[in-house]
Amino acid sequence: MYGMIPPKEQVELQVTVLVGGDAAHALSSGRDTLDDTLILRVANGADHFVVISADYLPYENLSPIRHAGAVKREAAVVQKIPKELWRMVDALYTHGLDAPNIFVDTDL
């Protein structure tokens, strides 16, 4: 084909793209999709409308820690922080993620 697509023919392209930041979060949460229409303008010619559709495949190692499952650790592993601090952070993680304004509201 050498860069040309004959009339009435179609070509399927596969492109791998690294998506990051806000776009990755929007795609992971389902608020955004990878569907669009590209308008290809040819000098002294007609405009061509190319429908673009893509699948988003999230990379699991880059998801926020709160979305990751619990990891079982062996009891023999020595923690590098005090046990009390670990238990406090664990309690906040387990019960505090859904609490609104947990560090803003006071009971004074």
ABEGO torsion letter per residue (X at the ends): XGGBBBBGBBBBBBBBBBBBEAAAAAAAAGABBBBBBBBBBBBGBBBBBBBBBBBBBBBAAABBAAABBBBBBBAABBBABBAAAAAAAAAAAAAAAABBGAAABBAX
